[in-house]
């Protein structure tokens, strides 16, 4: 019997992301070699972030974190119902839960992070007619990761407090 490969949203997004990064990377490397100047975390990088807040795709700075907050809250409630510690606490202090939490995070936000990186590359192209893939790889996950992690932890803690389990995770 022949196994059929199934195309999933994640595999399509992952393939598209890799293809776009491969297309944009040579120009970024060429620019780095020619100028010798890195773009990431420079004054120009931060000025461009401000320009993206008012340019094409600016609504993603609201929608992507909002979706990340919803996903984080959903996962935080699941964690609390399963009796797991809050997300950030577990990552920092509970090595036995760390791998499980990182795996569930990857499964929850992988598509959103891929979309975030792709949208950042597209907005850079539309606004600046130039692409810095490294900036997209940094900014995309930050737009998703920070709100996801905080909301996952808070949802767990709020659920635990509302059900009288406020101290149940502090001594694990």
Secondary structure as the mmCIF struct_conf table of DSSP 4:
data_model
#
loop_
_struct_conf.conf_type_id
_struct_conf.id
_struct_conf.beg_label_comp_id
_struct_conf.beg_label_asym_id
_struct_conf.beg_label_seq_id
_struct_conf.end_label_comp_id
_struct_conf.end_label_asym_id
_struct_conf.end_label_seq_id
HELX_LH_PP_P HELX_LH_PP_P1 UNK A 2 UNK A 7
HELX_RH_AL_P HELX_RH_AL_P1 UNK A 9 UNK A 35
TURN_TY1_P TURN_TY1_P1 UNK A 40 UNK A 41
BEND BEND1 UNK A 42 UNK A 42
HELX_RH_AL_P HELX_RH_AL_P2 UNK A 43 UNK A 54
BEND BEND2 UNK A 55 UNK A 55
TURN_TY1_P TURN_TY1_P2 UNK A 56 UNK A 59
HELX_RH_AL_P HELX_RH_AL_P3 UNK A 60 UNK A 81
TURN_TY1_P TURN_TY1_P3 UNK A 82 UNK A 83
HELX_LH_PP_P HELX_LH_PP_P2 UNK A 84 UNK A 86
HELX_RH_AL_P HELX_RH_AL_P4 UNK A 87 UNK A 93
HELX_RH_AL_P HELX_RH_AL_P5 UNK A 95 UNK A 128
BEND BEND3 UNK A 129 UNK A 129
HELX_RH_AL_P HELX_RH_AL_P6 UNK A 133 UNK A 162
TURN_TY1_P TURN_TY1_P4 UNK A 163 UNK A 164
TURN_TY1_P TURN_TY1_P5 UNK A 166 UNK A 171
#
